[in-house]
């Protein structure tokens, strides 16, 4: 019977230590968000990126801005996004070119579509 009391005591201690106050997470986004467009200004990706930035800014009340990074058939911009901090504050406009075609065209992509 003594072992049963010790078992209940151990369970009580484990439960007490497991109950830790949880801090509320801040709402996303807390700061401006960059949307990388992997082509130059004026193209279809750019139009999509700017429309997306505008809509998200209005919806969240936070700044979303477009940064064009053209080069190597969308590889430069997409690679920059892939190598950024994985915190949700850098987005990339994706399409067939950078997500599907490039994996077939380039044997050593620095990102995994």
Helices and strands as residue ranges (DSSP letters): H 2-18, E 33-37, H 44-60, E 64-68, H 75-82, E 90-92, H 96-96, I 97-101, H 102-105
